[in-house]
Amino acid sequence: MVMMFYRSLMRPASLQKERLEEQLREHRLLQSDVDNHRPSVESVAHSAQELVATASNARLAKKIETKLRDVTSR
C-alpha cells in the first residue's frame, strides 16, 4: 500500500482541482505515517548508538554503525 502512495506522489501535480486535492490527501497521509514512525526510529537509533559505544567487537560495532547511518539517512 505504501508503494502505491509513493508512486502516486512521484507523479507531477495535477492541473485538475479534484485530482490535486486527492494528491494532497495522499501526501498528508504519507507524511502522517512518517511522523507516526519517527519516535520508534529515534528510539532504535538511540539504542544502536549505545550499543556501538559499548561494543567489544569492533567489526560488529562498525556493521551496526553502518546500518544505523542507512536507517537515519532515509
ChimeraX attribute file (.defattr): number of C-alpha atoms within 10 A of each C-alpha:
attribute: neighborCount
match mode: 1-to-1
recipient: residues
	/A:1	5
	/A:2	9
	/A:3	8
	/A:4	9
	/A:5	14
	/A:6	13
	/A:7	9
	/A:8	15
	/A:9	15
	/A:10	8
	/A:11	9
	/A:12	9
	/A:13	13
	/A:14	12
	/A:15	8
	/A:16	9
	/A:17	9
	/A:18	10
	/A:19	12
	/A:20	14
	/A:21	13
	/A:22	14
	/A:23	19
	/A:24	14
	/A:25	12
	/A:26	17
	/A:27	16
	/A:28	12
	/A:29	13
	/A:30	16
	/A:31	11
	/A:32	12
	/A:33	12
	/A:34	12
	/A:35	11
	/A:36	11
	/A:37	10
	/A:38	12
	/A:39	11
	/A:40	11
	/A:41	15
	/A:42	13
	/A:43	11
	/A:44	15
	/A:45	18
	/A:46	13
	/A:47	12
	/A:48	17
	/A:49	16
	/A:50	11
	/A:51	15
	/A:52	19
	/A:53	12
	/A:54	11
	/A:55	14
	/A:56	10
	/A:57	9
	/A:58	12
	/A:59	10
	/A:60	13
	/A:61	18
	/A:62	13
	/A:63	12
	/A:64	17
	/A:65	18
	/A:66	11
	/A:67	14
	/A:68	18
	/A:69	12
	/A:70	10
	/A:71	13
	/A:72	11
	/A:73	7
	/A:74	5
